[in-house]
């Protein structure tokens, strides 16, 4: 537990991460973003109030330890694995699916009854009963259908009709009548606005299956927090790295599924201020790997219960290598690390034993659990057996920083590796390197794939390690790849820190063939209004719009803080420090880097990179006042103007930078520096909608306010 008094002029942001075993809570100073307190309590699965009891217990202890009062809490959010666990364990409510349709339209709807075959766990299927409604305006028929599924045990209702995305009246009419049942209910079009009857309904049905349990927990947490005297809005972690209001969670609890890894990457994004990088959250058994690209987390539609869904979740890939991964040896060589971990095998880490306990240790190989290969290395000592792990090797090789959560007595680390070194015919450093090479090789395959998939700029990519086992993987991975790497501050609590610092987020998706400027702006404004409705400060909202011409999908992602954040001026960097940071990111000498533009919140740096027989590149870096690279472009033009003159200048820049090729006409990637914000308009490929969005961003600004445009020609 760490405690540091927050100054009275600074309020705190509280993040609570509910895990399977422990509930971690942290307090972060809302101005400086410094960690001022952390506590850990057992997760209260079996209490009569469920996990809500553990959340309130953690909050109470946290306030006492930091000397803060309930009124000092400016923001409170929690992340929970409850929805994920409910699906994994098959602990869900019985769903009553009310299909709507007549004539030919009834055929695909009736097939939705087959969703009862969705497998939750081996041998256990989704409990679902189907009833059909030909005419949604036939009140008697609707009531009969509701009573039919209710008599079969339905605890929650879902209405679904073909084309309800465009014509939701039928689903809404059914819900209006079904409201008399007193059961929780929803409609497919309320969960997602994307086409595809079966996938849309499947997403809504899974959402409904966890709805009653999540509603009960939400009510308990809400009332308990209110009773504790906290008046700050209570938010819940989403699976895409943002938070949502409790009311929104009550409507779409499915958004909390897979939110566990999202909390950690949110911490890396917000506290470590990463704009381009790979986040590796390493526990004892595995490493979750995710991507931050151009200041945003990478998300994709998730697979749930083995089927594709319309749930946008963090793209996280898991490798079975962690801090506790045991070493495997065969024929005098280290062949692998893991997948079995010391935790699962029930063995202590050798490096945390005392030197006396490791005296006379002998290396033997065992099968940790029944059915495992018998090639896992352990130390057999007079006092018991110890596992040789990735953490042992990292400590022995000096990869673990002093004071790190995973640090141990260096003498013990060397003693833990000596028997292995003897067996391998090398020294301790050589043995430790072999162990880390074997474990990190598996992680590197996934990291390389994700860097390629998301086309990360390797000149700017940073590896950030989080989790208690971070030191076992990230430093060595950085060493062997040549990428910049570091362990996040307070890595062992990066997940609750991420919960505390996460932004309110909403994603609106519409399929609009040939979308007009007005339709694109409508989707954008809907996303902005949604986060403001959930408590985001209007002046702090940023909206990213993407138009995919291949799928006709218009997507708007809005993010915003619940209060306007102001960082402590003492933490700001000076001109020399920012120049040094920009030069390091550009991999150029400081003498070759120049300031291209500036606003009160950002400075734009650039250089020229000459190439034989080809045009030179003009890479650009945008740094904030903390010296953090917030935007980087491989080859860009930079122009400074004012709000009143920007429309004319942007029209000219877009026309000059539009590319023409086999893939069609593509407008440039445009980003605007406005006040404290970076407006990212790079997801729009056509000039007219792009310029319309730019005008929308400028609309509420003063005419003489400076604007910086960063323009990249698309390949």
C-alpha positions in Angstrom: 0.0 0.0 0.0 1.3 3.5 -0.9 0.0 6.7 0.6 0.8 10.3 -0.2 -1.4 13.1 0.9 -3.2 15.0 -1.9 -2.9 18.7 -1.5 -6.2 20.3 -0.5 -6.4 22.5 -3.6 -6.3 19.3 -5.6 -9.2 16.8 -5.7 -8.7 13.1 -6.4 -9.8 10.8 -9.1 -10.6 7.3 -7.8 -10.2 4.1 -9.9 -11.3 0.7 -8.6 -10.5 -2.5 -10.5 -12.5 -5.5 -9.5 -10.5 -8.6 -10.2 -11.2 -12.3 -9.7 -9.3 -12.4 -6.4 -8.6 -8.9 -5.3 -10.2 -5.5 -5.7 -7.6 -2.7 -6.2 -8.3 1.0 -5.6 -6.2 4.0 -6.3 -6.4 7.7 -5.8 -4.8 10.0 -8.4 -4.4 13.7 -7.9 -6.8 15.3 -10.4 -4.4 18.1 -11.3 -0.9 16.5 -11.3 -2.1 12.9 -12.2 0.2 11.6 -9.5 -0.7 8.5 -7.5 -1.5 9.5 -4.0 -2.8 6.2 -2.5 -3.5 2.6 -3.3 -5.2 -0.2 -1.4 -6.1 -3.9 -2.0 -9.0 -5.8 -0.6 -10.4 -9.3 -1.3 -13.1 -9.3 -4.0 -16.4 -9.9 -2.3 -18.0 -12.5 -4.6 -19.8 -14.3 -1.8 -21.0 -11.3 0.2 -24.8 -10.7 0.1 -24.1 -7.4 -1.7 -21.7 -9.1 -4.1 -18.8 -7.2 -5.6 -20.4 -3.9 -4.5 -19.4 -4.6 -0.9 -15.7 -4.9 -1.9 -15.9 -1.7 -4.0 -17.2 0.3 -1.1 -14.8 -1.3 1.4 -11.9 -0.4 -0.9 -13.2 3.2 -1.3 -13.6 3.6 2.4 -10.0 2.4 3.2 -8.6 4.5 0.4 -10.2 7.7 1.7 -8.9 7.0 5.2 -5.4 6.2 4.0 -5.1 9.3 1.9 -6.7 11.6 4.5 -9.4 12.6 1.9 -13.1 13.1 2.4 -15.9 11.9 0.2 -16.4 15.4 -1.1 -12.8 15.5 -2.3 -13.6 12.8 -4.9 -13.9 14.6 -8.3 -14.3 11.4 -10.3 -15.1 7.7 -9.4 -15.0 4.8 -11.8 -14.8 1.0 -11.5 -13.9 -1.8 -13.8 -15.3 -5.2 -13.4 -14.9 -8.7 -14.8 -18.5 -9.6 -13.7 -20.0 -9.6 -17.2 -17.0 -11.6 -18.6 -17.2 -14.1 -15.8 -20.9 -14.5 -16.2 -20.5 -15.5 -19.8 -17.5 -17.7 -19.1 -19.3 -19.5 -16.3 -22.7 -19.6 -18.0 -24.3 -17.7 -15.1 -26.8 -15.7 -17.2 -30.5 -15.0 -17.3 -33.0 -16.7 -19.5 -33.8 -14.5 -22.6 -37.2 -14.2 -24.2 -36.6 -13.3 -27.8 -39.6 -11.6 -29.5 -39.2 -11.9 -33.3 -41.2 -9.6 -35.6 -42.1 -10.1 -39.2 -44.8 -11.1 -41.7 -44.7 -12.7 -45.1 -41.2 -13.3 -46.5 -39.8 -11.1 -43.8 -40.8 -13.6 -41.2 -38.5 -16.3 -42.5 -35.1 -14.8 -41.3 -36.7 -13.7 -38.1 -38.0 -17.1 -37.2 -34.5 -18.5 -37.7 -33.4 -16.4 -34.8 -34.8 -19.1 -32.5 -31.6 -21.0 -33.3 -29.7 -18.6 -31.1 -30.7 -21.0 -28.3 -27.9 -23.2 -29.6 -25.2 -20.7 -28.6 -22.7 -22.5 -26.3 -21.8 -20.6 -23.1 -19.6 -23.3 -21.6 -19.0 -26.9 -22.7 -22.4 -28.6 -22.4 -24.3 -25.5 -21.5 -26.2 -23.4 -24.0 -27.7 -19.9 -23.8 -31.1 -20.2 -22.2 -33.4 -18.6 -24.8 -37.1 -19.0 -25.7 -38.5 -17.6 -28.9 -42.0 -16.2 -29.7 -43.1 -14.7 -33.0 -45.1 -11.6 -33.6 -46.6 -10.9 -37.0 -47.9 -7.4 -36.4 -46.1 -5.3 -33.7 -49.2 -3.1 -33.5 -51.4 -6.0 -32.5 -51.4 -5.4 -28.8 -53.1 -8.7 -27.9 -50.6 -10.7 -30.1 -47.7 -9.0 -28.4 -49.1 -9.7 -24.9 -49.6 -13.4 -25.9 -46.0 -13.7 -27.1 -44.7 -12.0 -23.9 -46.7 -14.4 -21.7 -45.5 -17.4 -23.8 -41.8 -16.7 -23.2 -42.4 -15.6 -19.6 -44.2 -18.9 -18.8 -41.1 -20.7 -20.2 -38.9 -18.9 -17.7 -37.8 -15.7 -19.5 -36.2 -13.2 -17.2 -35.4 -10.5 -19.8 -36.9 -9.6 -23.1 -35.4 -8.7 -26.5 -37.4 -7.4 -29.5 -35.9 -7.9 -33.0 -37.1 -7.1 -36.5 -35.4 -6.9 -39.9 -34.4 -3.4 -41.0 -35.1 -2.0 -37.5 -31.9 0.1 -37.8 -33.8 2.3 -40.3 -37.4 1.5 -39.1 -37.3 1.0 -35.3 -41.0 1.6 -34.9 -41.9 -2.1 -34.8 -39.4 -3.0 -32.0 -40.4 0.1 -30.0 -44.1 -0.8 -30.3 -43.4 -4.3 -28.9 -41.4 -2.9 -26.0 -44.2 -0.4 -25.2 -46.6 -3.3 -24.6 -44.0 -5.6 -23.0 -43.2 -2.9 -20.4 -46.2 -4.1 -18.5 -44.5 -7.4 -17.8 -42.1 -5.7 -15.4 -39.1 -7.6 -16.9 -36.0 -5.8 -18.1 -36.2 -5.3 -21.8 -34.3 -4.0 -24.8 -34.5 -3.8 -28.6 -31.8 -4.9 -31.1 -31.6 -1.5 -32.7 -30.8 0.1 -29.3 -27.7 -2.0 -28.9 -26.2 -1.5 -32.4 -27.2 0.4 -35.5 -25.3 -1.8 -37.9 -27.0 -4.0 -40.5 -27.1 -7.8 -40.3 -30.2 -9.2 -38.6 -28.6 -12.2 -37.1 -25.4 -10.6 -35.8 -27.3 -7.6 -34.5 -29.8 -9.8 -32.7 -27.0 -12.1 -31.3 -25.3 -9.0 -29.9 -28.5 -7.8 -28.3 -29.4 -11.3 -26.9 -26.0 -11.7 -25.2 -26.3 -8.2 -23.8 -29.8 -9.1 -22.4 -28.5 -12.4 -20.9 -26.2 -10.5 -18.5 -28.6 -7.5 -18.0 -30.5 -8.6 -14.8 -27.3 -9.4 -12.9 -25.5 -6.2 -14.0 -28.6 -4.1 -13.1 -28.6 -5.6 -9.6 -24.9 -4.8 -9.1 -25.3 -1.3 -10.6 -28.1 -0.5 -8.1 -26.1 -1.8 -5.1 -22.9 0.1 -6.1 -24.9 3.3 -6.8 -26.7 3.3 -3.5 -23.6 2.3 -1.6 -21.5 5.1 -3.1 -24.2 7.6 -2.4 -24.5 6.4 1.2 -20.7 6.9 1.5 -21.3 10.6 0.7 -19.6 10.7 -2.8 -21.4 13.0 -5.1 -19.1 12.6 -8.1 -20.6 10.8 -11.1 -20.1 7.1 -10.9 -18.6 5.7 -14.1 -17.9 2.1 -15.4 -15.0 0.9 -17.5 -15.8 -0.1 -21.1 -14.1 -2.7 -23.2 -12.7 -0.1 -25.6 -10.6 1.8 -23.1 -13.1 4.5 -22.1 -15.7 4.8 -19.3 -19.5 5.3 -19.5 -22.1 6.5 -17.1 -23.9 4.1 -14.8 -27.1 4.7 -16.7 -25.4 3.7 -20.0 -24.1 0.6 -18.3 -27.6 -0.3 -17.3 -28.6 -0.1 -21.0 -25.6 -1.9 -22.5 -23.8 -4.0 -19.9 -22.2 -5.9 -22.7 -19.8 -3.0 -23.1 -18.1 -4.1 -19.9 -17.2 -7.5 -21.3 -13.5 -7.8 -22.0 -12.9 -4.5 -20.2 -10.2 -6.0 -17.9 -7.3 -5.5 -20.4 -8.7 -2.2 -21.5 -8.1 -0.6 -18.1 -4.4 -1.2 -18.3 -4.0 0.3 -21.8 -6.1 3.3 -20.7 -3.5 3.8 -17.9 -0.6 3.6 -20.4 -2.4 6.0 -22.7 -3.4 8.6 -20.1 -0.7 8.5 -17.5 2.3 7.4 -19.6 1.1 9.7 -22.4 1.9 7.2 -25.1 0.9 8.2 -28.6 2.5 5.4 -30.6 3.3 2.1 -28.9 2.6 -1.4 -27.7 1.4 -1.9 -24.2 2.3 -5.2 -22.6 0.4 -6.0 -19.3 2.3 -8.9 -17.8 0.9 -11.0 -14.9 2.2 -14.2 -13.4 1.0 -16.5 -16.2 0.4 -14.4 -19.4 0.9 -11.1 -21.2 -1.9 -9.1 -22.7 -0.6 -7.1 -25.7 -2.4 -4.2 -27.2 -1.7 -1.2 -29.4 -1.9 2.6 -29.1 -1.7 4.2 -32.5 -1.6 7.9 -32.9 -2.8 8.5 -29.4 -5.8 6.1 -29.6 -6.3 2.5 -28.5 -6.8 -0.1 -31.3 -10.2 -1.7 -31.2 -12.1 -4.2 -33.4 -15.4 -6.1 -33.3 -15.0 -8.7 -30.7 -15.8 -12.4 -30.9 -18.2 -13.5 -28.1 -19.2 -17.1 -27.4 -17.3 -18.1 -30.5 -19.3 -15.9 -32.8 -18.6 -12.4 -34.3 -20.4 -9.5 -32.6 -20.9 -5.8 -33.1 -19.2 -5.1 -29.8 -16.2 -2.8 -30.4 -13.5 -3.9 -27.9 -9.8 -3.5 -27.4 -7.8 -5.6 -29.8 -5.8 -7.5 -27.1 -3.8 -10.6 -27.9 -2.7 -12.9 -25.1 0.6 -14.8 -25.0 1.1 -17.5 -22.3 4.3 -16.0 -21.0 4.4 -14.1 -17.7 6.6 -13.2 -14.7 6.0 -16.6 -13.2 6.5 -18.7 -16.4 8.6 -21.7 -15.5 11.8 -22.6 -17.5 11.8 -25.7 -19.7 15.1 -27.5 -20.3 16.0 -30.4 -22.7 19.3 -31.8 -23.8 21.3 -29.0 -22.1 19.3 -26.2 -23.6 16.5 -23.9 -22.6 13.7 -24.7 -24.9 10.8 -22.5 -23.6 9.4 -20.5 -20.8 5.8 -21.5 -19.9 3.0 -22.0 -20.5 2.9 -23.5 -17.0 3.5 -20.8 -14.3 4.8 -21.2 -10.7 1.4 -19.9 -9.5 -0.5 -22.8 -11.1 2.1 -25.3 -10.1 1.9 -24.1 -6.5 5.6 -23.3 -6.2 7.4 -20.2 -4.9 9.7 -18.2 -7.1 13.3 -19.2 -6.4 14.6 -15.6 -6.6 12.4 -14.6 -3.6 13.9 -17.2 -1.3 16.7 -16.2 1.0 20.3 -17.2 0.1 20.2 -19.7 3.1 17.1 -21.3 1.7 18.8 -21.8 -1.7 21.9 -23.5 -0.2 22.7 -26.9 -1.7 20.0 -26.4 -4.4 20.0 -29.0 -7.1 18.4 -28.5 -10.5 15.8 -31.2 -11.5 13.1 -31.4 -14.1 9.5 -32.2 -13.2 6.0 -32.4 -14.5 4.3 -29.5 -12.5 0.7 -30.9 -13.0 -0.6 -34.2 -14.2 -0.3 -34.3 -18.0 2.4 -31.7 -18.3 5.7 -32.5 -20.0 8.4 -33.5 -17.5 10.9 -30.9 -18.6 10.1 -28.0 -16.3 13.2 -26.9 -14.2 12.9 -26.5 -10.5 15.4 -26.2 -7.6 15.2 -29.0 -5.1 16.5 -27.9 -1.7 16.4 -29.4 1.8 13.6 -27.0 2.6 11.4 -27.6 -0.5 11.2 -26.9 -4.2 11.3 -23.6 -6.0 10.4 -22.6 -9.5 13.0 -21.0 -11.8 11.0 -18.3 -13.6 11.2 -15.4 -16.0 11.3 -13.0 -13.0 14.3 -14.9 -11.6 16.1 -14.6 -14.9 15.2 -10.9 -15.3 16.6 -10.1 -11.8 19.7 -12.1 -12.4 20.4 -10.3 -15.6 19.8 -6.9 -14.1 16.7 -6.2 -16.2 14.6 -5.3 -13.1 14.9 -1.7 -12.0 15.7 -1.0 -8.3 12.5 -0.5 -6.4 10.4 -2.3 -9.0 7.5 -4.4 -7.8 9.3 -7.6 -9.0 12.7 -6.7 -7.6 14.5 -9.2 -5.3 17.8 -9.6 -3.5 20.4 -9.8 -6.3 22.3 -12.5 -4.4 19.2 -14.7 -4.4 18.6 -14.1 -8.1 22.1 -15.2 -8.9 21.9 -18.3 -6.7 18.5 -19.1 -8.3 20.1 -19.2 -11.7 23.5 -20.8 -10.8 22.3 -24.5 -10.9 20.7 -23.8 -14.3 23.9 -22.2 -15.6 25.9 -25.2 -14.5 23.5 -27.5 -16.4 23.8 -25.4 -19.5 27.5 -25.1 -19.3 27.5 -21.3 -19.1 27.6 -18.5 -16.5 24.6 -16.9 -14.6 24.2 -14.1 -17.1 24.3 -16.5 -20.0 21.7 -18.8 -18.4 19.4 -15.8 -17.6 19.7 -14.5 -21.2 18.7 -17.9 -22.6 15.6 -18.0 -20.4 14.5 -14.5 -21.3 15.3 -15.1 -25.0 13.1 -18.2 -25.0 10.2 -16.4 -23.2 10.4 -13.1 -25.1 10.6 -14.9 -28.5 6.9 -15.9 -28.1 5.9 -12.4 -27.1 7.9 -10.8 -29.9 6.0 -12.8 -32.6 2.8 -11.2 -31.5 4.3 -7.7 -31.0 5.8 -7.8 -34.5 2.4 -8.9 -36.0 0.6 -6.1 -34.2 3.1 -3.5 -35.3 2.6 -4.7 -38.9 -1.2 -5.0 -38.6 -1.5 -1.4 -37.4 1.4 0.0 -39.4 3.0 1.6 -36.4 5.8 4.1 -37.1 8.7 2.1 -35.7 10.8 5.3 -35.3 8.3 6.4 -32.7 7.0 3.1 -31.3 7.5 2.7 -27.6 7.1 -0.5 -25.6 5.3 0.1 -22.3 5.3 -2.6 -19.6 2.5 -2.9 -17.1 1.4 -5.4 -14.5 3.3 -6.9 -11.6 5.4 -9.0 -14.0 6.3 -6.2 -16.4 10.1 -6.4 -15.6 10.2 -10.0 -16.8 9.2 -9.2 -20.3 9.4 -5.6 -21.5 13.0 -4.6 -20.8 14.4 -7.7 -22.5 12.0 -7.3 -25.4 13.2 -3.7 -25.9 16.8 -4.9 -25.8 16.4 -7.6 -28.5 14.2 -5.5 -30.8 16.0 -2.2 -30.5 12.8 -0.4 -29.7 12.5 2.1 -26.9 11.0 0.5 -23.9 10.1 1.3 -20.3 8.1 0.0 -17.4 5.1 2.2 -16.5 5.2 4.0 -13.2 3.4 2.0 -10.5 3.1 -0.8 -13.1 1.5 -3.2 -10.6 -1.6 -0.9 -10.3 -1.7 0.4 -13.9 -5.2 -1.1 -14.4 -7.0 0.9 -11.6 -4.9 3.9 -12.6 -6.3 3.5 -16.1 -9.8 3.3 -14.6 -9.2 6.5 -12.7 -7.9 8.4 -15.7 -10.1 7.0 -18.5 -12.1 9.4 -20.6 -15.9 9.2 -21.2 -16.2 7.5 -24.5 -19.0 6.7 -27.0 -18.9 5.2 -30.4 -21.7 5.7 -33.0 -21.7 3.5 -36.1 -24.1 3.8 -39.0 -24.2 2.1 -42.4 -25.0 4.9 -44.9 -24.4 4.2 -48.6 -23.2 7.4 -50.2 -23.3 9.4 -47.0 -23.7 13.1 -47.4 -21.9 15.8 -45.5 -25.1 16.4 -43.4 -25.3 12.7 -42.6 -21.7 12.4 -41.6 -22.0 15.6 -39.4 -25.1 14.1 -37.9 -23.3 11.0 -36.7 -20.5 13.1 -35.4 -22.8 15.3 -33.5 -24.7 12.3 -32.1 -21.5 10.9 -30.6 -20.5 14.3 -29.1 -24.0 14.7 -27.6 -23.8 11.2 -26.1 -20.6 11.8 -24.1 -21.8 15.2 -22.9 -25.0 13.6 -21.8 -22.9 11.1 -19.7 -21.0 14.0 -18.0 -18.2 15.0 -20.2 -17.3 18.7 -20.2 -18.4 20.1 -23.7 -15.2 22.0 -24.0 -13.1 18.9 -23.5 -14.8 16.6 -26.1 -12.8 15.4 -29.1 -14.5 13.5 -31.9 -12.8 11.3 -34.5 -14.8 10.4 -37.6 -14.1 7.6 -40.0 -15.9 6.9 -43.3 -15.2 3.5 -44.8 -16.2 3.6 -48.5 -15.9 -0.2 -48.8 -18.5 -1.0 -46.1 -20.4 2.4 -46.2 -19.8 2.6 -42.5 -19.7 6.1 -40.9 -18.1 5.8 -37.4 -17.7 8.6 -34.9 -15.8 8.1 -31.6 -16.2 10.8 -29.1 -14.1 11.1 -25.9 -14.1 13.7 -23.2 -13.2 14.3 -19.5 -15.8 15.0 -16.9 -13.9 18.1 -16.0 -11.4 20.4 -17.8 -8.0 19.1 -16.7 -5.3 21.5 -15.8 -1.8 20.1 -15.1 0.5 21.5 -12.4 2.7 24.1 -14.1 5.7 22.8 -12.2 5.6 19.7 -14.4 5.8 21.6 -17.7 9.0 21.2 -19.8 11.0 24.1 -21.2 12.0 24.8 -24.8 15.2 22.9 -24.6 13.7 19.8 -23.1 10.9 19.7 -25.8 13.5 20.2 -28.6 15.5 17.3 -27.2 12.4 15.1 -27.0 11.4 15.9 -30.6 14.9 15.3 -31.9 15.0 11.9 -30.1 11.7 10.9 -31.6 12.7 12.1 -35.1 16.1 10.3 -34.7 17.8 13.5 -35.9 20.4 15.8 -34.4 18.9 18.8 -32.6 20.6 21.2 -35.1 18.5 19.6 -37.9 15.2 20.0 -36.1 13.2 23.2 -36.4 10.0 24.6 -34.9 7.3 24.7 -37.7 4.4 26.0 -35.7 3.1 26.5 -32.2 -0.1 27.0 -30.2 -0.3 27.6 -26.4 -0.8 23.9 -25.9 1.4 22.3 -28.7 4.7 22.8 -30.5 5.3 21.4 -34.0 8.8 20.2 -34.9 10.1 18.9 -38.2 13.2 17.9 -40.1 14.1 16.8 -43.6 15.1 13.3 -44.3 16.9 13.0 -47.7 16.7 9.8 -49.8 18.7 8.7 -52.8 16.9 9.2 -56.1 13.6 10.0 -54.3 11.9 13.1 -52.9 13.0 13.9 -49.4 10.6 13.2 -46.5 9.5 15.8 -44.0 8.6 14.0 -40.8 6.8 16.0 -38.1 6.3 15.6 -34.4 3.7 17.5 -32.3 4.7 17.8 -28.6 2.5 19.1 -25.7 3.7 21.3 -22.9 4.7 18.2 -20.9 7.2 17.2 -23.6 5.1 14.2 -24.8 4.8 13.4 -28.5 1.1 13.6 -29.2 1.2 13.3 -32.9 3.7 12.1 -35.5 3.6 12.1 -39.2 6.1 10.4 -41.6 5.8 13.1 -44.3 3.6 16.2 -43.7 2.9 19.8 -44.6 2.3 22.2 -41.7 0.5 25.5 -42.0 -0.5 28.2 -39.5 -3.6 30.3 -39.9 -6.6 31.7 -37.9 -10.1 30.4 -37.4 -11.5 33.0 -39.8 -9.0 32.3 -42.5 -8.8 28.5 -42.0 -11.6 27.5 -44.4 -10.0 29.1 -47.4 -6.5 27.8 -46.5 -7.8 24.2 -45.8 -9.6 24.1 -49.1 -6.4 25.0 -50.9 -4.3 22.5 -48.9 -6.7 19.7 -49.4 -6.9 20.3 -53.1 -3.1 20.4 -53.4 -2.6 17.2 -51.3 -5.4 15.0 -52.7 -4.0 11.9 -54.3 -5.3 10.1 -57.4 -4.6 6.5 -58.2 -5.9 3.0 -58.9 -7.6 3.1 -55.5 -9.6 6.3 -56.5 -9.4 9.8 -55.2 -8.2 10.2 -51.6 -8.2 13.4 -49.6 -5.2 13.9 -47.3 -5.0 12.9 -43.7 -5.8 16.2 -41.9 -5.3 17.1 -38.2 -6.0 20.5 -36.7 -4.4 21.9 -33.5 -7.1 24.0 -31.8 -6.6 25.3 -28.3 -5.7 22.4 -26.1 -7.1 19.8 -28.6 -5.9 17.9 -31.6 -8.9 17.4 -34.0 -8.2 14.2 -35.9 -10.0 14.2 -39.2 -7.8 11.6 -40.9 -10.6 9.0 -41.1 -12.4 10.8 -43.9 -11.2 10.1 -47.4 -13.4 12.5 -49.5 -12.6 16.2 -49.7 -16.1 17.8 -49.2 -17.1 15.8 -46.0 -13.5 16.4 -44.7 -13.8 20.2 -45.1 -17.3 20.1 -43.7 -16.0 18.4 -40.5 -13.2 20.9 -40.3 -15.7 23.8 -40.5 -17.7 22.1 -37.7 -14.6 22.0 -35.5 -13.9 25.7 -36.1 -17.5 26.9 -35.7 -17.5 27.7 -32.0 -14.0 29.3 -31.9 -13.0 32.9 -31.9 -12.1 34.4 -35.3 -8.6 35.3 -34.4 -7.7 32.1 -32.6 -4.6 30.4 -34.1 -5.1 27.1 -36.0 -2.3 24.8 -37.1 -3.0 22.3 -39.9 -0.9 19.1 -40.3 -1.6 17.6 -43.7 -0.3 14.1 -44.9 -0.7 13.0 -48.5 -2.0 9.4 -48.5 0.0 6.8 -50.4 
